[in-house]
Amino acid sequence: LIKESKYVDKIDTKYFYTVAKNLHDVNTEKDEATNRTVVGRVYYAVYLATRDWIDQRFSAELKEVEGNSHEKYTNCLLVLQRKNMDLTLSRFSRELKVLKEERHFADYQFNPKDKQTHVSTQASLLLGKKLLDDLDVLKQKYL
C-alpha cells in the first residue's frame, strides 16, 4: 500500500487520499473496518488540505469566525462566499460538511443496522476526489 516512508517536515495532505484509495482498491473482501478507515482518511485528506489553504490565504478572515476546529473552516468558507459573491465556496463548504458527516458515521455508528458498505465508501472516495479537485480550482482563483 505504501511504497516508501520518509520523515518530512510536512506531509502532503493529499497523500491521505492516496492511502484511502489504495486501501479501498485492495479491500476485495469488502471488510467493513477497512471501509470505515477509508472514509476517515478521505475526509482528513480534504479537511487538512482545506485547513492549510485557508490558514495560509485567509488567516485574517479565519480569525473572525467561530466554531470548533472543523466548523471554523466551513464557516470561514461561508464568510468568503458572502464577501466574494461566489457560490462555489458555499457549495464546497456544504459538501465538506457532508463528507464530515460520512466520516462521523464511519467512526461512531456501530449499530447492527448501520453498515459502512463498499459502495457507500466508494461514494465518499468520489466526493473526496471531487472536493480535492475543486480545492485546486479555488486555490488558483484566490491566489
N, C-alpha and C positions, 0 to 999 in steps of 0.2 A: 504493500500500500504506500509506503513512504520509502523512497529510494535512498535518501541520504538525510541525515540530521546534522545541522550545524548550529552552534550557538551564534546568534547575531544580535546586534544592538536592538533591532526592531524587526519583527516578523511581518511579512506581507499578509495583511488580514484576509485577503482573498484565498490564501493558502488553506484556510479552514473550509472554504467551499470545495476545493480540490480534494481534500481529505474526505469530506462528506460524499462527494460524487463517487470516489473510489470505493468507499465503504458500501454505498448503495449498489454499485455495479457488481461487487463480489458477493453480495448477500443473496446468493441463489436459493438458500433455504428460507428466505424471507423471515428471518429471525426478528421478532418484534423489538427486542432490546437494541439491536443494530439499527432498526428503523428509527427508534426514538433518539438514538445517538446522532444519526444523520440529521434529523430535524434541528437538533440543538446546534450542531456545527454550522448548518446553513444559516440559521438565524444570527449566530455570532459573527459569521463572515460579513454579513450585511451590516449588522449593528456596529461592529468595530470599524468598518470602512467608513460608514456614515459619521460616526463619532469623530474619527480622525479628520475628515474633511471639514466638518463644522467647527471643531476645535481650532483648526488652522485658519480657516477662511472667515468664519463668522463668530469669533470669540466674544466680540462686544455684544452682539445680539443674543448670544447664549447666556450671558450674564443677566439679561433682562427677563428670562423665562423661568418658570417654576416647574417643579416635578422631581421625581426621583431620577436616578442616573439615566434610565431608559426613556422615561416620559419627557425629560428635559430636551432631548434631541428631537423627538417627534413634535413637541410643542414649538421648538425653535423653527422647524420646517414650516409650521403653520404661520408663524410670525413673518418669516421670509416670504411666504406666499402672499400675504396681505401687502407687505411692503413692495413687492415686485410685481404684483398682479399676475402671478404665474401659477396656474392651476396644477402644473406638473409637480410642484413642490407639495401641495396638499395631497395629491394622489399618491406621491411617494410616501408621505407620512402615513396615510391610511393603509397602504399596502405593507409598510414596515410593521404597523400595529397588528395586522392580520398575521404576518409571519411570527410575531412575538406570541400571539395567542396560540398558534400552532406549536411553538416551542414550549409554551406553558402546558398545553395538553400533553405533549410528549414527555415532559418532565414530571408531571404531577397527577395525571388521571390514570389510575390503575384499577378501576372497577372492571369486573369481567366483561361488561358490555363495551368498554372503552378500549378499542384496539387501534394501534398505530399500524395501519396496513402498508404494504409495499407501494400500493397505488397512491395513497394519501401522502406518503413520504416522497414519492416522485413528484407530486404536485408541489410540495414545499421546495424541492430542488428547482423546479421550473420557475417558481415565484422568486426564489433567491437569485437565480441567474438573471432573471428579468430586472430585478432591483439593482444588482451589481452593474448591469449594462446601463440602466437608467442613471445610476450614480455617475458613471463615466461621462455621460452626456451632460449632466448637471455640473460636473467639475469643469468641463470645457465652457459651458455657458456662463458660469460665475467664477471666472478666473480672478 
